[in-house]
Amino acid sequence: QQKSIDILRDAPPTNTTSMHSDFISNKGNTEVESLTGYVVREAEGYQLEVPTYKAIYTSLSNPTMLIHYHGINQSTQ
């Protein structure tokens, strides 16, 4: 456990997740569908409520929200 803490503590402040890197680089292809979307769809299939996942999925799937949040220039898309 301490080794993991040390690795995180010593990581450069520019480290980020792969999904966040995709959003920042404006690639348009992220892991939203395969990770968050999968959980939402499976939960619906089992008639389970997953309000937090659903809210996150909805927000991350909304290009307008992403453009506003990251200041992405729409003309580059």
All heavy atoms as a GROMACS GRO file, in nm:
protein
  606
    1GLN      N    1   0.083  -0.118   0.000
    1GLN     CA    2   0.000   0.000   0.000
    1GLN      C    3   0.088   0.125   0.000
    1GLN      O    4   0.060   0.219  -0.074
    1GLN     CB    5  -0.093  -0.002   0.119
    1GLN     CG    6  -0.186   0.115   0.121
    1GLN     CD    7  -0.282   0.112   0.239
    1GLN    OE1    8  -0.266   0.032   0.332
    1GLN    NE2    9  -0.379   0.198   0.237
    2GLN      N   10   0.192   0.128   0.078
    2GLN     CA   11   0.279   0.245   0.083
    2GLN      C   12   0.347   0.267  -0.051
    2GLN      O   13   0.365   0.381  -0.094
    2GLN     CB   14   0.384   0.230   0.194
    2GLN     CG   15   0.471   0.354   0.212
    2GLN     CD   16   0.390   0.478   0.247
    2GLN    OE1   17   0.301   0.474   0.331
    2GLN    NE2   18   0.420   0.588   0.181
    3LYS      N   19   0.384   0.159  -0.121
    3LYS     CA   20   0.447   0.173  -0.251
    3LYS      C   21   0.354   0.244  -0.350
    3LYS      O   22   0.398   0.332  -0.424
    3LYS     CB   23   0.488   0.035  -0.305
    3LYS     CG   24   0.564   0.042  -0.434
    3LYS     CD   25   0.609  -0.096  -0.478
    3LYS     CE   26   0.684  -0.086  -0.610
    3LYS     NZ   27   0.731  -0.215  -0.657
    4SER      N   28   0.226   0.207  -0.347
    4SER     CA   29   0.128   0.273  -0.434
    4SER      C   30   0.115   0.421  -0.400
    4SER      O   31   0.108   0.506  -0.489
    4SER     CB   32  -0.008   0.206  -0.422
    4SER     OG   33  -0.001   0.073  -0.466
    5ILE      N   34   0.112   0.452  -0.274
    5ILE     CA   35   0.103   0.591  -0.230
    5ILE      C   36   0.226   0.669  -0.276
    5ILE      O   37   0.215   0.782  -0.325
    5ILE     CB   38   0.086   0.599  -0.077
    5ILE    CG1   39  -0.052   0.543  -0.038
    5ILE    CG2   40   0.102   0.742  -0.027
    5ILE    CD1   41  -0.072   0.523   0.110
    6ASP      N   42   0.343   0.608  -0.263
    6ASP     CA   43   0.467   0.674  -0.306
    6ASP      C   44   0.467   0.701  -0.457
    6ASP      O   45   0.508   0.809  -0.501
    6ASP     CB   46   0.589   0.589  -0.269
    6ASP     CG   47   0.611   0.582  -0.120
    6ASP    OD1   48   0.556   0.666  -0.046
    6ASP    OD2   49   0.683   0.489  -0.077
    7ILE      N   50   0.420   0.606  -0.535
    7ILE     CA   51   0.414   0.623  -0.681
    7ILE      C   52   0.323   0.740  -0.715
    7ILE      O   53   0.357   0.825  -0.798
    7ILE     CB   54   0.368   0.493  -0.749
    7ILE    CG1   55   0.477   0.386  -0.739
    7ILE    CG2   56   0.329   0.519  -0.895
    7ILE    CD1   57   0.432   0.248  -0.781
    8LEU      N   58   0.206   0.744  -0.654
    8LEU     CA   59   0.112   0.853  -0.681
    8LEU      C   60   0.166   0.987  -0.635
    8LEU      O   61   0.152   1.088  -0.703
    8LEU     CB   62  -0.022   0.824  -0.615
    8LEU     CG   63  -0.101   0.708  -0.674
    8LEU    CD1   64  -0.224   0.678  -0.590
    8LEU    CD2   65  -0.140   0.736  -0.818
    9ARG      N   66   0.228   0.990  -0.520
    9ARG     CA   67   0.284   1.114  -0.466
    9ARG      C   68   0.393   1.169  -0.556
    9ARG      O   69   0.404   1.290  -0.577
    9ARG     CB   70   0.339   1.090  -0.325
    9ARG     CG   71   0.390   1.218  -0.258
    9ARG     CD   72   0.475   1.194  -0.135
    9ARG     NE   73   0.596   1.124  -0.176
    9ARG     CZ   74   0.642   1.011  -0.123
    9ARG    NH1   75   0.579   0.954  -0.024
    9ARG    NH2   76   0.753   0.955  -0.166
   10ASP      N   77   0.473   1.080  -0.614
   10ASP     CA   78   0.587   1.122  -0.695
   10ASP      C   79   0.552   1.144  -0.842
   10ASP      O   80   0.637   1.188  -0.920
   10ASP     CB   81   0.700   1.018  -0.684
   10ASP     CG   82   0.754   1.008  -0.542
   10ASP    OD1   83   0.740   1.105  -0.466
   10ASP    OD2   84   0.809   0.901  -0.509
   11ALA      N   85   0.429   1.117  -0.880
   11ALA     CA   86   0.388   1.133  -1.020
   11ALA      C   87   0.382   1.281  -1.055
   11ALA      O   88   0.349   1.365  -0.972
   11ALA     CB   89   0.251   1.070  -1.042
   12PRO      N   90   0.415   1.313  -1.180
   12PRO     CA   91   0.408   1.453  -1.221
   12PRO      C   92   0.263   1.503  -1.216
   12PRO      O   93   0.169   1.426  -1.237
   12PRO     CB   94   0.460   1.454  -1.364
   12PRO     CG   95   0.482   1.314  -1.403
   12PRO     CD   96   0.462   1.225  -1.286
   13PRO      N   97   0.244   1.631  -1.190
   13PRO     CA   98   0.107   1.685  -1.179
   13PRO      C   99   0.030   1.679  -1.310
   13PRO      O  100  -0.092   1.694  -1.312
   13PRO     CB  101   0.127   1.830  -1.135
   13PRO     CG  102   0.269   1.862  -1.166
   13PRO     CD  103   0.344   1.732  -1.165
   14THR      N  104   0.097   1.654  -1.421
   14THR     CA  105   0.029   1.645  -1.550
   14THR      C  106  -0.028   1.506  -1.577
   14THR      O  107  -0.096   1.487  -1.678
   14THR     CB  108   0.126   1.682  -1.664
   14THR    OG1  109   0.242   1.599  -1.654
   14THR    CG2  110   0.167   1.828  -1.655
   15ASN      N  111   0.000   1.409  -1.489
   15ASN     CA  112  -0.057   1.275  -1.507
   15ASN      C  113  -0.209   1.283  -1.504
   15ASN      O  114  -0.267   1.360  -1.428
   15ASN     CB  115  -0.010   1.180  -1.397
   15ASN     CG  116   0.121   1.114  -1.431
   15ASN    OD1  117   0.189   1.153  -1.524
   15ASN    ND2  118   0.156   1.015  -1.353
   16THR      N  119  -0.273   1.202  -1.587
   16THR     CA  120  -0.418   1.200  -1.592
   16THR      C  121  -0.462   1.061  -1.639
   16THR      O  122  -0.379   0.977  -1.671
   16THR     CB  123  -0.471   1.311  -1.686
   16THR    OG1  124  -0.612   1.316  -1.676
   16THR    CG2  125  -0.430   1.291  -1.830
   17THR      N  126  -0.591   1.039  -1.644
   17THR     CA  127  -0.643   0.911  -1.691
   17THR      C  128  -0.647   0.907  -1.843
   17THR      O  129  -0.646   1.011  -1.909
   17THR     CB  130  -0.785   0.885  -1.637
   17THR    OG1  131  -0.874   0.982  -1.694
   17THR    CG2  132  -0.789   0.893  -1.485
   18SER      N  133  -0.659   0.789  -1.899
   18SER     CA  134  -0.665   0.777  -2.045
   18SER      C  135  -0.793   0.841  -2.099
   18SER      O  136  -0.791   0.906  -2.204
   18SER     CB  137  -0.657   0.631  -2.087
   18SER     OG  138  -0.762   0.556  -2.032
   19MET      N  139  -0.905   0.827  -2.027
   19MET     CA  140  -1.029   0.888  -2.073
   19MET      C  141  -1.018   1.040  -2.073
   19MET      O  142  -1.059   1.107  -2.168
   19MET     CB  143  -1.148   0.845  -1.987
   19MET     CG  144  -1.282   0.891  -2.043
   19MET     SD  145  -1.426   0.856  -1.939
   19MET     CE  146  -1.424   0.679  -1.929
   20HIS      N  147  -0.960   1.095  -1.968
   20HIS     CA  148  -0.942   1.240  -1.961
   20HIS      C  149  -0.848   1.288  -2.072
   20HIS      O  150  -0.873   1.391  -2.135
   20HIS     CB  151  -0.889   1.280  -1.824
   20HIS     CG  152  -0.882   1.427  -1.803
   20HIS    ND1  153  -0.764   1.493  -1.780
   20HIS    CD2  154  -0.979   1.521  -1.804
   20HIS    CE1  155  -0.789   1.621  -1.767
   20HIS    NE2  156  -0.918   1.642  -1.781
   21SER      N  157  -0.745   1.214  -2.100
   21SER     CA  158  -0.653   1.249  -2.209
   21SER      C  159  -0.727   1.253  -2.343
   21SER      O  160  -0.704   1.341  -2.425
   21SER     CB  161  -0.538   1.150  -2.219
   21SER     OG  162  -0.456   1.157  -2.106
   22ASP      N  163  -0.816   1.156  -2.365
   22ASP     CA  164  -0.896   1.153  -2.487
   22ASP      C  165  -0.984   1.277  -2.498
   22ASP      O  166  -0.996   1.337  -2.604
   22ASP     CB  167  -0.983   1.028  -2.494
   22ASP     CG  168  -0.903   0.901  -2.513
   22ASP    OD1  169  -0.785   0.911  -2.553
   22ASP    OD2  170  -0.958   0.793  -2.490
   23PHE      N  171  -1.048   1.316  -2.388
   23PHE     CA  172  -1.133   1.435  -2.390
   23PHE      C  173  -1.051   1.560  -2.421
   23PHE      O  174  -1.090   1.642  -2.504
   23PHE     CB  175  -1.205   1.455  -2.256
   23PHE     CG  176  -1.324   1.367  -2.237
   23PHE    CD1  177  -1.334   1.286  -2.125
   23PHE    CD2  178  -1.428   1.365  -2.330
   23PHE    CE1  179  -1.444   1.205  -2.107
   23PHE    CE2  180  -1.538   1.284  -2.311
   23PHE     CZ  181  -1.546   1.204  -2.200
   24ILE      N  182  -0.938   1.572  -2.354
   24ILE     CA  183  -0.854   1.691  -2.373
   24ILE      C  184  -0.803   1.700  -2.516
   24ILE      O  185  -0.799   1.806  -2.576
   24ILE     CB  186  -0.737   1.691  -2.273
   24ILE    CG1  187  -0.790   1.714  -2.132
   24ILE    CG2  188  -0.635   1.797  -2.309
   24ILE    CD1  189  -0.686   1.696  -2.024
   25SER      N  190  -0.764   1.586  -2.573
   25SER     CA  191  -0.709   1.586  -2.709
   25SER      C  192  -0.818   1.596  -2.815
   25SER      O  193  -0.787   1.604  -2.933
   25SER     CB  194  -0.624   1.462  -2.731
   25SER     OG  195  -0.707   1.348  -2.732
   26ASN      N  196  -0.944   1.593  -2.772
   26ASN     CA  197  -1.057   1.609  -2.863
   26ASN      C  198  -1.063   1.498  -2.968
   26ASN      O  199  -1.098   1.522  -3.082
   26ASN     CB  200  -1.052   1.748  -2.929
   26ASN     CG  201  -1.185   1.789  -2.987
   26ASN    OD1  202  -1.289   1.737  -2.948
   26ASN    ND2  203  -1.182   1.880  -3.080
   27LYS      N  204  -1.026   1.377  -2.929
   27LYS     CA  205  -1.027   1.264  -3.022
   27LYS      C  206  -1.168   1.220  -3.058
   27LYS      O  207  -1.190   1.164  -3.164
   27LYS     CB  208  -0.952   1.144  -2.962
   27LYS     CG  209  -0.803   1.163  -2.957
   27LYS     CD  210  -0.739   1.038  -2.901
   27LYS     CE  211  -0.588   1.054  -2.893
   27LYS     NZ  212  -0.526   0.938  -2.834
   28GLY      N  213  -1.262   1.241  -2.968
   28GLY     CA  214  -1.398   1.200  -2.994
   28GLY      C  215  -1.424   1.054  -2.963
   28GLY      O  216  -1.537   1.011  -2.953
   29ASN      N  217  -1.321   0.975  -2.945
   29ASN     CA  218  -1.336   0.834  -2.914
   29ASN      C  219  -1.282   0.810  -2.774
   29ASN      O  220  -1.163   0.812  -2.752
   29ASN     CB  221  -1.260   0.749  -3.016
   29ASN     CG  222  -1.280   0.601  -2.992
   29ASN    OD1  223  -1.371   0.562  -2.921
   29ASN    ND2  224  -1.194   0.520  -3.050
   30THR      N  225  -1.372   0.791  -2.680
   30THR     CA  226  -1.330   0.771  -2.542
   30THR      C  227  -1.384   0.638  -2.491
   30THR      O  228  -1.452   0.566  -2.563
   30THR     CB  229  -1.383   0.883  -2.451
   30THR    OG1  230  -1.525   0.870  -2.442
   30THR    CG2  231  -1.347   1.021  -2.504
   31GLU      N  232  -1.355   0.611  -2.367
   31GLU     CA  233  -1.400   0.486  -2.305
   31GLU      C  234  -1.538   0.502  -2.239
   31GLU      O  235  -1.582   0.414  -2.168
   31GLU     CB  236  -1.297   0.443  -2.201
   31GLU     CG  237  -1.161   0.419  -2.263
   31GLU     CD  238  -1.049   0.425  -2.161
   31GLU    OE1  239  -1.059   0.504  -2.064
   31GLU    OE2  240  -0.951   0.352  -2.179
   32VAL      N  241  -1.606   0.613  -2.265
   32VAL     CA  242  -1.735   0.638  -2.202
   32VAL      C  243  -1.833   0.524  -2.230
   32VAL      O  244  -1.896   0.471  -2.140
   32VAL     CB  245  -1.795   0.773  -2.246
   32VAL    CG1  246  -1.937   0.790  -2.196
   32VAL    CG2  247  -1.709   0.887  -2.197
   33GLU      N  248  -1.846   0.487  -2.357
   33GLU     CA  249  -1.941   0.382  -2.394
   33GLU      C  250  -1.904   0.248  -2.333
   33GLU      O  251  -1.988   0.177  -2.279
   33GLU     CB  252  -1.952   0.368  -2.546
   33GLU     CG  253  -2.033   0.476  -2.610
   33GLU     CD  254  -2.176   0.482  -2.559
   33GLU    OE1  255  -2.238   0.376  -2.536
   33GLU    OE2  256  -2.226   0.594  -2.541
   34SER      N  257  -1.776   0.211  -2.344
   34SER     CA  258  -1.737   0.077  -2.300
   34SER      C  259  -1.727   0.065  -2.149
   34SER      O  260  -1.736  -0.047  -2.097
   34SER     CB  261  -1.603   0.038  -2.363
   34SER     OG  262  -1.502   0.128  -2.326
   35LEU      N  263  -1.714   0.173  -2.078
   35LEU     CA  264  -1.706   0.165  -1.931
   35LEU      C  265  -1.835   0.211  -1.865
   35LEU      O  266  -1.910   0.131  -1.810
   35LEU     CB  267  -1.587   0.248  -1.880
   35LEU     CG  268  -1.449   0.204  -1.928
   35LEU    CD1  269  -1.342   0.300  -1.880
   35LEU    CD2  270  -1.418   0.063  -1.881
   36THR      N  271  -1.863   0.338  -1.872
   36THR     CA  272  -1.980   0.393  -1.804
   36THR      C  273  -2.110   0.352  -1.872
   36THR      O  274  -2.207   0.315  -1.806
   36THR     CB  275  -1.969   0.547  -1.797
   36THR    OG1  276  -1.838   0.581  -1.749
   36THR    CG2  277  -2.070   0.605  -1.702
   37GLY      N  278  -2.112   0.360  -2.005
   37GLY     CA  279  -2.233   0.321  -2.079
   37GLY      C  280  -2.270   0.175  -2.056
   37GLY      O  281  -2.388   0.141  -2.044
   38TYR      N  282  -2.170   0.090  -2.048
   38TYR     CA  283  -2.194  -0.052  -2.024
   38TYR      C  284  -2.266  -0.073  -1.891
   38TYR      O  285  -2.364  -0.149  -1.883
   38TYR     CB  286  -2.062  -0.129  -2.025
   38TYR     CG  287  -2.077  -0.273  -1.984
   38TYR    CD1  288  -2.124  -0.368  -2.074
   38TYR    CD2  289  -2.047  -0.314  -1.855
   38TYR    CE1  290  -2.140  -0.501  -2.037
   38TYR    CE2  291  -2.062  -0.446  -1.816
   38TYR     CZ  292  -2.108  -0.539  -1.907
   38TYR     OH  293  -2.124  -0.669  -1.869
   39VAL      N  294  -2.220  -0.007  -1.787
   39VAL     CA  295  -2.282  -0.022  -1.655
   39VAL      C  296  -2.428   0.023  -1.660
   39VAL      O  297  -2.518  -0.044  -1.608
   39VAL     CB  298  -2.204   0.056  -1.547
   39VAL    CG1  299  -2.278   0.058  -1.414
   39VAL    CG2  300  -2.064  -0.001  -1.529
   40VAL      N  301  -2.453   0.138  -1.724
   40VAL     CA  302  -2.590   0.191  -1.734
   40VAL      C  303  -2.680   0.093  -1.810
   40VAL      O  304  -2.791   0.062  -1.766
   40VAL     CB  305  -2.590   0.330  -1.801
   40VAL    CG1  306  -2.731   0.376  -1.833
   40VAL    CG2  307  -2.519   0.432  -1.712
   41ARG      N  308  -2.632   0.042  -1.924
   41ARG     CA  309  -2.714  -0.050  -2.003
   41ARG      C  310  -2.740  -0.182  -1.930
   41ARG      O  311  -2.851  -0.236  -1.934
   41ARG     CB  312  -2.648  -0.076  -2.139
   41ARG     CG  313  -2.658   0.044  -2.233
   41ARG     CD  314  -2.607   0.010  -2.371
   41ARG     NE  315  -2.465  -0.027  -2.372
   41ARG     CZ  316  -2.364   0.060  -2.371
   41ARG    NH1  317  -2.388   0.190  -2.369
   41ARG    NH2  318  -2.240   0.018  -2.373
   42GLU      N  319  -2.639  -0.235  -1.866
   42GLU     CA  320  -2.658  -0.360  -1.792
   42GLU      C  321  -2.754  -0.340  -1.675
   42GLU      O  322  -2.839  -0.426  -1.650
   42GLU     CB  323  -2.523  -0.412  -1.740
   42GLU     CG  324  -2.436  -0.472  -1.847
   42GLU     CD  325  -2.496  -0.598  -1.907
   42GLU    OE1  326  -2.527  -0.692  -1.833
   42GLU    OE2  327  -2.512  -0.600  -2.031
   43ALA      N  328  -2.744  -0.229  -1.606
   43ALA     CA  329  -2.834  -0.202  -1.494
   43ALA      C  330  -2.978  -0.193  -1.544
   43ALA      O  331  -3.069  -0.248  -1.480
   43ALA     CB  332  -2.794  -0.071  -1.425
   44GLU      N  333  -2.998  -0.128  -1.658
   44GLU     CA  334  -3.133  -0.120  -1.714
   44GLU      C  335  -3.186  -0.259  -1.746
   44GLU      O  336  -3.304  -0.288  -1.724
   44GLU     CB  337  -3.133  -0.032  -1.839
   44GLU     CG  338  -3.117   0.116  -1.808
   44GLU     CD  339  -3.100   0.202  -1.932
   44GLU    OE1  340  -3.086   0.147  -2.044
   44GLU    OE2  341  -3.096   0.325  -1.915
   45GLY      N  342  -3.100  -0.344  -1.798
   45GLY     CA  343  -3.141  -0.481  -1.830
   45GLY      C  344  -3.185  -0.560  -1.708
   45GLY      O  345  -3.269  -0.649  -1.718
   46TYR      N  346  -3.129  -0.528  -1.593
   46TYR     CA  347  -3.165  -0.595  -1.468
   46TYR      C  348  -3.264  -0.514  -1.385
   46TYR      O  349  -3.291  -0.546  -1.270
   46TYR     CB  350  -3.040  -0.624  -1.384
   46TYR     CG  351  -2.955  -0.734  -1.440
   46TYR    CD1  352  -2.841  -0.705  -1.515
   46TYR    CD2  353  -2.988  -0.867  -1.421
   46TYR    CE1  354  -2.761  -0.806  -1.568
   46TYR    CE2  355  -2.910  -0.970  -1.473
   46TYR     CZ  356  -2.798  -0.938  -1.546
   46TYR     OH  357  -2.720  -1.038  -1.599
   47GLN      N  358  -3.312  -0.405  -1.444
   47GLN     CA  359  -3.405  -0.314  -1.378
   47GLN      C  360  -3.349  -0.261  -1.246
   47GLN      O  361  -3.418  -0.254  -1.145
   47GLN     CB  362  -3.541  -0.380  -1.358
   47GLN     CG  363  -3.606  -0.418  -1.490
   47GLN     CD  364  -3.739  -0.488  -1.474
   47GLN    OE1  365  -3.768  -0.546  -1.370
   47GLN    NE2  366  -3.820  -0.483  -1.577
   48LEU      N  367  -3.222  -0.225  -1.250
   48LEU     CA  368  -3.155  -0.166  -1.134
   48LEU      C  369  -3.138  -0.017  -1.155
   48LEU      O  370  -3.117   0.029  -1.267
   48LEU     CB  371  -3.018  -0.229  -1.113
   48LEU     CG  372  -3.014  -0.378  -1.084
   48LEU    CD1  373  -2.871  -0.429  -1.085
   48LEU    CD2  374  -3.079  -0.406  -0.949
   49GLU      N  375  -3.145   0.059  -1.048
   49GLU     CA  376  -3.123   0.203  -1.054
   49GLU      C  377  -2.976   0.232  -1.026
   49GLU      O  378  -2.920   0.184  -0.928
   49GLU     CB  379  -3.210   0.275  -0.950
   49GLU     CG  380  -3.360   0.261  -0.974
   49GLU     CD  381  -3.405   0.335  -1.099
   49GLU    OE1  382  -3.349   0.441  -1.130
   49GLU    OE2  383  -3.496   0.284  -1.166
   50VAL      N  384  -2.915   0.306  -1.116
   50VAL     CA  385  -2.776   0.349  -1.097
   50VAL      C  386  -2.769   0.500  -1.128
   50VAL      O  387  -2.710   0.541  -1.228
   50VAL     CB  388  -2.678   0.267  -1.184
   50VAL    CG1  389  -2.660   0.127  -1.130
   50VAL    CG2  390  -2.722   0.263  -1.329
   51PRO      N  391  -2.829   0.582  -1.044
   51PRO     CA  392  -2.843   0.723  -1.075
   51PRO      C  393  -2.710   0.798  -1.091
   51PRO      O  394  -2.699   0.885  -1.178
   51PRO     CB  395  -2.924   0.780  -0.958
   51PRO     CG  396  -2.910   0.680  -0.849
   51PRO     CD  397  -2.888   0.547  -0.915
   52THR      N  398  -2.611   0.763  -1.015
   52THR     CA  399  -2.483   0.832  -1.027
   52THR      C  400  -2.415   0.796  -1.159
   52THR      O  401  -2.367   0.885  -1.231
   52THR     CB  402  -2.390   0.798  -0.907
   52THR    OG1  403  -2.459   0.834  -0.787
   52THR    CG2  404  -2.260   0.874  -0.916
   53TYR      N  405  -2.412   0.669  -1.192
   53TYR     CA  406  -2.355   0.628  -1.320
   53TYR      C  407  -2.430   0.692  -1.436
   53TYR      O  408  -2.372   0.738  -1.533
   53TYR     CB  409  -2.358   0.475  -1.336
   53TYR     CG  410  -2.228   0.409  -1.299
   53TYR    CD1  411  -2.209   0.354  -1.173
   53TYR    CD2  412  -2.125   0.400  -1.390
   53TYR    CE1  413  -2.090   0.293  -1.139
   53TYR    CE2  414  -2.005   0.339  -1.357
   53TYR     CZ  415  -1.989   0.286  -1.232
   53TYR     OH  416  -1.871   0.227  -1.199
   54LYS      N  417  -2.564   0.694  -1.425
   54LYS     CA  418  -2.646   0.750  -1.533
   54LYS      C  419  -2.618   0.899  -1.550
   54LYS      O  420  -2.607   0.948  -1.663
   54LYS     CB  421  -2.793   0.726  -1.504
   54LYS     CG  422  -2.880   0.738  -1.625
   54LYS     CD  423  -3.019   0.684  -1.598
   54LYS     CE  424  -3.092   0.668  -1.728
   54LYS     NZ  425  -3.218   0.599  -1.712
   55ALA      N  426  -2.604   0.971  -1.440
   55ALA     CA  427  -2.574   1.115  -1.447
   55ALA      C  428  -2.436   1.139  -1.509
   55ALA      O  429  -2.419   1.228  -1.594
   55ALA     CB  430  -2.582   1.177  -1.308
   56ILE      N  431  -2.340   1.059  -1.469
   56ILE     CA  432  -2.205   1.073  -1.525
   56ILE      C  433  -2.206   1.040  -1.673
   56ILE      O  434  -2.149   1.113  -1.755
   56ILE     CB  435  -2.105   0.983  -1.448
   56ILE    CG1  436  -2.086   1.037  -1.306
   56ILE    CG2  437  -1.971   0.974  -1.522
   56ILE    CD1  438  -2.013   0.943  -1.214
   57TYR      N  439  -2.272   0.932  -1.709
   57TYR     CA  440  -2.280   0.890  -1.849
   57TYR      C  441  -2.347   0.998  -1.934
   57TYR      O  442  -2.298   1.033  -2.042
   57TYR     CB  443  -2.356   0.758  -1.860
   57TYR     CG  444  -2.377   0.711  -2.000
   57TYR    CD1  445  -2.269   0.670  -2.078
   57TYR    CD2  446  -2.503   0.706  -2.056
   57TYR    CE1  447  -2.288   0.626  -2.209
   57TYR    CE2  448  -2.522   0.661  -2.185
   57TYR     CZ  449  -2.415   0.622  -2.261
   57TYR     OH  450  -2.434   0.579  -2.390
   58THR      N  451  -2.457   1.052  -1.885
   58THR     CA  452  -2.528   1.156  -1.958
   58THR      C  453  -2.438   1.279  -1.977
   58THR      O  454  -2.432   1.335  -2.086
   58THR     CB  455  -2.658   1.195  -1.883
   58THR    OG1  456  -2.741   1.079  -1.874
   58THR    CG2  457  -2.732   1.305  -1.954
   59SER      N  458  -2.370   1.318  -1.871
   59SER     CA  459  -2.283   1.436  -1.880
   59SER      C  460  -2.166   1.413  -1.975
   59SER      O  461  -2.135   1.499  -2.058
   59SER     CB  462  -2.228   1.472  -1.742
   59SER     OG  463  -2.331   1.515  -1.658
   60LEU      N  464  -2.102   1.298  -1.965
   60LEU     CA  465  -1.986   1.271  -2.050
   60LEU      C  466  -2.024   1.245  -2.195
   60LEU      O  467  -1.941   1.261  -2.284
   60LEU     CB  468  -1.908   1.151  -1.995
   60LEU     CG  469  -1.839   1.172  -1.861
   60LEU    CD1  470  -1.772   1.043  -1.816
   60LEU    CD2  471  -1.739   1.285  -1.867
   61SER      N  472  -2.148   1.208  -2.219
   61SER     CA  473  -2.194   1.182  -2.355
   61SER      C  474  -2.246   1.308  -2.423
   61SER      O  475  -2.282   1.305  -2.540
   61SER     CB  476  -2.306   1.078  -2.354
   61SER     OG  477  -2.258   0.957  -2.302
   62ASN      N  478  -2.248   1.419  -2.351
   62ASN     CA  479  -2.303   1.544  -2.403
   62ASN      C  480  -2.189   1.632  -2.455
   62ASN      O  481  -2.117   1.692  -2.376
   62ASN     CB  482  -2.380   1.615  -2.292
   62ASN     CG  483  -2.442   1.745  -2.336
   62ASN    OD1  484  -2.405   1.802  -2.439
   62ASN    ND2  485  -2.534   1.795  -2.257
   63PRO      N  486  -2.171   1.642  -2.586
   63PRO     CA  487  -2.061   1.721  -2.642
   63PRO      C  488  -2.063   1.867  -2.600
   63PRO      O  489  -1.959   1.927  -2.580
   63PRO     CB  490  -2.080   1.709  -2.793
   63PRO     CG  491  -2.171   1.595  -2.814
   63PRO     CD  492  -2.252   1.580  -2.689
   64THR      N  493  -2.182   1.924  -2.583
   64THR     CA  494  -2.191   2.064  -2.541
   64THR      C  495  -2.130   2.083  -2.405
   64THR      O  496  -2.056   2.178  -2.381
   64THR     CB  497  -2.339   2.110  -2.540
   64THR    OG1  498  -2.394   2.087  -2.668
   64THR    CG2  499  -2.350   2.256  -2.504
   65MET      N  500  -2.157   1.991  -2.313
   65MET     CA  501  -2.100   2.000  -2.179
   65MET      C  502  -1.949   1.988  -2.185
   65MET      O  503  -1.877   2.062  -2.120
   65MET     CB  504  -2.160   1.890  -2.090
   65MET     CG  505  -2.122   1.899  -1.942
   65MET     SD  506  -1.957   1.842  -1.891
   65MET     CE  507  -1.951   1.677  -1.952
   66LEU      N  508  -1.900   1.898  -2.266
   66LEU     CA  509  -1.755   1.878  -2.276
   66LEU      C  510  -1.686   1.999  -2.335
   66LEU      O  511  -1.580   2.039  -2.290
   66LEU     CB  512  -1.725   1.753  -2.359
   66LEU     CG  513  -1.771   1.622  -2.300
   66LEU    CD1  514  -1.746   1.509  -2.397
   66LEU    CD2  515  -1.702   1.596  -2.168
   67ILE      N  516  -1.748   2.058  -2.437
   67ILE     CA  517  -1.690   2.177  -2.499
   67ILE      C  518  -1.683   2.289  -2.396
   67ILE      O  519  -1.582   2.357  -2.383
   67ILE     CB  520  -1.774   2.220  -2.622
   67ILE    CG1  521  -1.755   2.118  -2.733
   67ILE    CG2  522  -1.737   2.360  -2.669
   67ILE    CD1  523  -1.855   2.127  -2.845
   68HIS      N  524  -1.789   2.307  -2.320
   68HIS     CA  525  -1.792   2.411  -2.218
   68HIS      C  526  -1.688   2.384  -2.109
   68HIS      O  527  -1.612   2.471  -2.070
   68HIS     CB  528  -1.932   2.421  -2.157
   68HIS     CG  529  -1.940   2.516  -2.042
   68HIS    ND1  530  -1.936   2.653  -2.059
   68HIS    CD2  531  -1.948   2.495  -1.909
   68HIS    CE1  532  -1.942   2.711  -1.941
   68HIS    NE2  533  -1.949   2.617  -1.849
   69TYR      N  534  -1.683   2.261  -2.062
   69TYR     CA  535  -1.593   2.226  -1.951
   69TYR      C  536  -1.447   2.239  -1.990
   69TYR      O  537  -1.367   2.290  -1.915
   69TYR     CB  538  -1.624   2.083  -1.903
   69TYR     CG  539  -1.538   2.040  -1.788
   69TYR    CD1  540  -1.564   2.086  -1.660
   69TYR    CD2  541  -1.428   1.955  -1.807
   69TYR    CE1  542  -1.485   2.049  -1.553
   69TYR    CE2  543  -1.349   1.917  -1.701
   69TYR     CZ  544  -1.378   1.964  -1.574
   69TYR     OH  545  -1.299   1.927  -1.469
   70HIS      N  546  -1.412   2.192  -2.107
   70HIS     CA  547  -1.272   2.191  -2.147
   70HIS      C  548  -1.233   2.309  -2.235
   70HIS      O  549  -1.118   2.321  -2.274
   70HIS     CB  550  -1.238   2.061  -2.222
   70HIS     CG  551  -1.237   1.942  -2.131
   70HIS    ND1  552  -1.141   1.922  -2.036
   70HIS    CD2  553  -1.324   1.839  -2.119
   70HIS    CE1  554  -1.167   1.811  -1.970
   70HIS    NE2  555  -1.276   1.759  -2.018
   71GLY      N  556  -1.329   2.393  -2.272
   71GLY     CA  557  -1.299   2.505  -2.358
   71GLY      C  558  -1.254   2.461  -2.496
   71GLY      O  559  -1.172   2.526  -2.560
   72ILE      N  560  -1.306   2.348  -2.544
   72ILE     CA  561  -1.268   2.296  -2.674
   72ILE      C  562  -1.330   2.382  -2.783
   72ILE      O  563  -1.447   2.414  -2.778
   72ILE     CB  564  -1.314   2.149  -2.690
   72ILE    CG1  565  -1.244   2.061  -2.585
   72ILE    CG2  566  -1.287   2.097  -2.830
   72ILE    CD1  567  -1.300   1.920  -2.576
   73ASN      N  568  -1.252   2.416  -2.881
   73ASN     CA  569  -1.299   2.494  -2.994
   73ASN      C  570  -1.376   2.403  -3.088
   73ASN      O  571  -1.320   2.309  -3.144
   73ASN     CB  572  -1.180   2.559  -3.065
   73ASN     CG  573  -1.222   2.646  -3.180
   73ASN    OD1  574  -1.336   2.642  -3.224
   73ASN    ND2  575  -1.130   2.725  -3.228
   74GLN      N  576  -1.505   2.430  -3.108
   74GLN     CA  577  -1.589   2.345  -3.191
   74GLN      C  578  -1.538   2.337  -3.335
   74GLN      O  579  -1.559   2.239  -3.403
   74GLN     CB  580  -1.732   2.396  -3.192
   74GLN     CG  581  -1.806   2.363  -3.064
   74GLN     CD  582  -1.948   2.408  -3.072
   74GLN    OE1  583  -1.975   2.526  -3.091
   74GLN    NE2  584  -2.041   2.315  -3.056
   75SER      N  585  -1.472   2.439  -3.383
   75SER     CA  586  -1.426   2.437  -3.522
   75SER      C  587  -1.316   2.336  -3.545
   75SER      O  588  -1.286   2.300  -3.658
   75SER     CB  589  -1.377   2.577  -3.564
   75SER     OG  590  -1.264   2.612  -3.487
   76THR      N  591  -1.255   2.283  -3.440
   76THR     CA  592  -1.149   2.183  -3.455
   76THR      C  593  -1.204   2.042  -3.453
   76THR      O  594  -1.130   1.948  -3.467
   76THR     CB  595  -1.043   2.197  -3.344
   76THR    OG1  596  -1.104   2.174  -3.218
   76THR    CG2  597  -0.978   2.334  -3.349
   77GLN      N  598  -1.334   2.028  -3.432
   77GLN     CA  599  -1.390   1.893  -3.424
   77GLN      C  600  -1.418   1.838  -3.560
   77GLN      O  601  -1.449   1.901  -3.652
   77GLN     CB  602  -1.519   1.894  -3.343
   77GLN     CG  603  -1.492   1.925  -3.198
   77GLN     CD  604  -1.618   1.917  -3.115
   77GLN    OE1  605  -1.730   1.915  -3.165
   77GLN    NE2  606  -1.601   1.912  -2.986
   0.00000   0.00000   0.00000
